[in-house]
């Protein structure tokens, strides 16, 4: 979200100066014009340059007359004046965008993902019309939409005075739902209790009044819209933290609730909408308030379900922790000390350990796993000036609290799919530790790793064991570790001289083979003697191998649509080497031909093929080897051979499956290349098998 700061006094001075200069220039033009006319216009160019520009006529792009330039100066003054007035008006409307230094702000949306020319985007976006539309215009529209929604929900025919139905109003609101001024103005039309009542009013509308057969879907959309509106209103830049007190009172069972049976359920429904970016201050204040509410004092939610079939939990911390899963900074601040509140954070973690999570069916643990996952992304924040102070160290400490918590305080049978996927993110953001265990080292023997001395091997491996049977969790771990080894390869190869390059590449791929073998061993250990579980584990690892090799070859953008690891919202942190959200395997692999089962030999073949691609790209293969790639397929090129700007290039398929890797093996069999021979010999089944054996021998706490 972009907030443009304005010092209104200084800007007014600039506006005045521009207008004064424009007026002076126009006065000079008039004087020159009069003098020229007095002398019967002896110089034609003077006549042209001093011609007046008709009022309300914008100068043509090529018009360089004095009048045209004066008009341009006055347009600049108008544009600045419009922005200044918008900032003043939006603050005077009750929506505070005042900065600590006394300056004001107005809002404009960030460039959408994939924007390549941001300068052009801002030239087109930062106009007087857009500034109005996203600020006071949005606030005015929100008031009208809120009033209309109340009218429609309260009418017999489900329409507002302006003729719009509930659905039409919500569809219009959805267009503006992420604009802070719209959200702040919309929510300002209600008390917190009344806003939560909207959830129940819409549920009743879609259960009773709505005539369509898609009431459940429409209700889900309405909750999503209300959630985004509240999230926009909760942003720090519009004073969102102040909303926390009202919503706490609205759900506190010690305060009389005249209208709602379970306001906590309604709040959790809003806070649990996926990928909704609530404000940092709002989430922190709300969580601090809600943690004081005894979960057993809140009536459990039960039948009947909402119109969409959902039973939203009434656990006080479930929703706010889930929302932190989309705001890394809020999660980090809530779960770690900033150096001034050590005792408070220790007390909070003790509360989390002693808390009754079971009273509401354990739903709050899904939220806690989401928050820890989001905060763990800061483990890669070393040296990032944009990250909070000591973020990497704080995230490491938090990870060291979270791993034992989920091992010691949550029964294995109580791990949900959501929990497993979130905790795969947590573990994936400790890639050095995971890779070290795969190589047979220990977190307990030396201080090599960030978690050394803080987490035992058994705790780390037990949590890995408990989550790795979930397909999305396995894919998330594979992506995280693929990115880790990609980074390791690039760093090591950049530091290696020509004489070391081949050995360095071989060594790094050996480590990668051990990691994927280790994950396979853990998966097989988890499956035990259950034949169905074994089949699922092999299928999951077949997909995980494809994810791992694809990321290893081209980086994580290959499995996240080109946007890096954090694809979930503007308030998630990612360095490009850490992850903030689980990967959804079904969406990723829809068009992939991944194997139903996987063996050690398959891992060897896939990683060796990928290593050949890297060797070619690092210039380690012979010219005759590259020529064979161009001609060795019955006189033509192999599918992985191409030319970029006339230069021969070896590519990797997306994904690199055992079947796809076989073509590289045929290429290898046609040539005599020492580098390929070394890679083939060293990245043997023993490498993957040694990692596999480490996984099978993992120390698991039962």
Beta strands, then each sheet from edge to edge (+ up, - down):
strand 1: 2-6
strand 2: 104-108
strand 3: 641-644
strand 4: 647-650
sheet 1: 1+ 2-
sheet 2: 3+ 4-
end
